[in-house]
Every structure is written in C-alpha cells, then in structure tokens.
Amino acid sequence: MLNVRFFQTTPRMVIGPGCVAQLADEIRRLGAGKAFVVTDPGLVATGIVARVEESLLSAGLVVDRFDSVESDPRYEIATKAAESAQSFGAEVIIGIGGGSPLDIAKAASVLVTNEGSVNSFFGIDLLKQPGLPTILVPTTAGTGSEVTPIAILSDEAEKLKKGIVSPFLFPRTAFLDPELTLGLPPGVTAATGMDALIHAVEAYTSKNASNLTDMAAVEAMSLIGHNIRKAFADGSNIEARANMLEGSMLAGMAFANAGVTAVHAFAYPIGAEFHIPHGIANSIMLIPVMEFNMLANFSKFADMAEILGGDTEGLTDREGAFEAIEVLRDLSEDLQIPTALSGYGITESDIPGLAAGVMKVTRLLANNPRQLTLSDAEAIYLKAL
C-alpha cells in the first residue's frame, strides 16, 4: 500500500560560478542589514571568508563573525554561536563552509528564537518557532546541508551524533558557487564527494523513497559518479566542480525527504567516538551495509550499477546488485579512500559498544530497506574491521 509522503526543500537557490557576488543583494532582499557569518578557522585561513565579508561591508551591511566551528561540532558550539548572534543583534545568519558550519548556522538560527537548551530539540519537529533567516553557502560538495531540514551535532557524553529535524531549519536561500570549491585538496574532494554519493544511494534505496526523491537521487548519482574522479584528479576543473556541487545538492534534496539509512547509522558512533571524518566513516561502512541491504531490493541496487557506469548487460537483478557493489568498491579505490576501521584504532573489543550505538539511531534505521538486529550490526562492523 502506498504511503502519504511529503516533499519539501529550500525555496530559493542561486547557482553558478561567481554567484556569491550577489550575496549582499540577497541579504537586502530579505530585508536584513546585520549579517552574522558562521564559519570555521580553516576556511578563514583560505581568505574566502574575508572576501565575502568585504563585499558585504562595501554594500553597506553590518557584519560580525563566529569562526570557532569545529569538525563534527559539539552541540555546545551551536549554543555559543547562538549567543554571539543574539548579542550582535543578527538579522540574518550566513553559513559558509562544509557541513559543520552550515549545520551550526542552522542550529544557531533556531536557538536564538526558541527557548530551551539545544538538548531539548534533538528529535523530530520539537522546535516551536522559526529561526532567524539563514543563507547557506557550501564550499564542499558533500553534505547537502543547504537543502536539508537537519542539523547534526555531536554529544560527547553519549558518544553519538544527534539530529535536530524541523522544517524551520531550511535556509531561505542557498548559494552554489563552484568557484568556492576550487581549492579543495584531493582527499577532501574524495571524502565529501563520497558522502554526497552515499546520500543519493541511501535515499534511492530508502523505504520512504518516492518518484520525486528517486528523480533527484538518480541525477545526483549520475552527476557525482561521472565527475568525482575528474574533480579528484584536477581540482581546477570548474565543470566537474559545478557538477559535483549540483549533485551534492540534489542528493541532499533526495535524502531530506526519503531519509538516509543504515550506512549513516553505522557512521555516527564511529565518528563520534573515534573522530573518523564523516565522509570516510560513511565510505568504510558503505560496502558492508549494501551487501546486507541489497537482498531487500535487488532491482534498485542493480539500477544503481547502470547509473554509475557499470556493465549490466545480460545480468539478472541479483547479479546487477553485486555489480553495483563492485563499481562502488572500485570508486573508493580510485579515490584512495580508507577501507578498514582498524586503520583508525578500532578493535574487535569495541564492536559491541559501537553496535549498541547503532541501534539507538532509530530515526535512520526506520528508513532502512532491511530490518536490522543487534547481532546484524555487530556482524557488519566485523566485516568493516
């Protein structure tokens, strides 16, 4: 029986090389004069943030900045950013960077307007009020945070990543400027690009997939699958960079509505406890989880093989599903992505605790095409060891 589904996304997107030059006009369009920039120290060091801020100041806007966002940010960072934004009297929040600054910008925007600690908002639809208007400017082709109603934050005490999920987290506008991604090193290009590809793979195979999300996921897989090697090999390839950024956006649009599945559920505990970069954690867990999940829908997994350039002529759906896994295994090898958890100090003795952590990520496991038990989780981690 078909379920009732919803489809929602960021209402306005500005796309193209150099489009960030129109940021001041967009802020004015929102009726704002005081812009609060949220970013991280690494991006500040590149000079990108200074260039953006100078253009805003020259347009007569008042600008302040919070640049203490860390990788896999703790929820306390969102609180500090919100306090700084409120003290400044921010009228719009501009998130610039990878997924961490974008998520902190979204979280800070709603913490300013909703009473309560950030802990009280982990979950689905727990926010009561819209946040300050946000504009998000991704500088990696990875998280798709610019089109999702989700902010992921780390809880160090519980060694888990947790999500605030609410339509109030959608930004007013997203800027996709591939020129801002030209300086990404190959390793970052690979890890963030694989993260985006996995978003599309999981949205496509989610129990909540629909025709709309499938359209976005298929195009995302095609764009990323045919451009990620080019962007990895030649970071100055603006066409490949543009296609990666749009592919990441479409993947975000797909999973924002269909949801991600067990790959992310497995990545969260190892990311929170062992600080494995999110894209790497997802990539390591991708093959073992796909091998487990494909039994639930051989035909969709076989479709992915063809979308990603595999040779499926004459193959059954089951054989095609295994071809999809080989295509993705080859891609990880070409991109020099680590393939084993043991390389990050994880041992067999860690697996029971990690598997228990997976089973707590019920929001994502509910989307998974195959039901998963604690013993399944332990076996999947063992395969990734």
Buried (B, 14 or more C-beta within 10 A) or exposed (E): EEEEEEBEBBEEBBBEBEBBEBBBEBBBEBEBBBBBBBBBEBBBEEEBBEEBBEBBEEBEBBBBBBBBBEBBBBBEBBBBBBBBBBEBEBBBBBBBBBBBBBBBBBBBBBBBBBEEEBEEBBEEEEBEEBBBBBBBBBBBBBBBBBBBBBBBBBBEEEBBBBBBBBEBBBBBBBBBBBBBBBBBEBBBBBBBBBBBBBBBBBBBBBBBBBEBBBEBBBBBBBBBBBBBBBBBEEBEBBEBBBBBBBBBBBBBBBBBBBBBBBBBBBBBBBBBBBEBBBBBBBBBBBBBBBBBBBEBBBEBBBBBBBBBBBEBEEBEBBEBBBBBBEBBBEBBEEBEBBBEBEEBEBEEEBBEEBBEBBBBBEBBBEBBBBEBEEEBBBBBBEEBB
